[in-house]
Amino acid sequence: MARRTRLGGASAPKESDLVVYARKTSSQDIASKVGMRRQALAEADPESAIFMPFSGYGELGKLVPYPPGRIYGCDIKKAAALHCRTAFPGSHMIHKAAEQLPFPSDVEFGYADFDAYSNPFRAVMHFMKRARFTEKVEVILTVSIRIAISRRRRPFSWRAMEYAPVLNQRAAHEQLDKFRMETEAWMRRYGGIPRLHKIAGRTDYFWFTCYPGRVDN
């Protein structure tokens, strides 16, 4: 049964937004997401900044929970970004797309949570190329691309980071079995080392430990 999250305070989300979140995220998936993030956060530099794009209204971030003063994040919904400023006092939350967020030059990140539900890879690439890091950075990805590949019968192009415009059921079927390996290979160019992958649920959950300084992007 889906788990509903109740939030209060200024700029609170509409009930309809919470219902949508609850319906797309089962209790089992929430437990998996939270458990993996707590483990990854424990591995990160305790003084490093936390990147939280696709923040929503902070439902997941408060369950982990993330240290408010170290959070830098964004959401394309203005109400969500405003709510997170109240929900995480001292955080740096703005109304902007994750692929366009400007990173401060004097801040080093040691952790990033890409809870995009569908396709986080453009935002991941932006983060890995533009942000500054501690020696290593823990990266969490929530991905549902395999579900989309199966339904659309179109393979996912890593070069274009979007689905092929033409139906190709055979190529899509073959990609389903090797999508995890393709994800690892894509992350490896940034120094990705897989720590944990695919937990039971409707989506793929990945945890990578990356060493950006050791890779020539």
Disulfide bonds with the S-S distance in Angstrom:
none
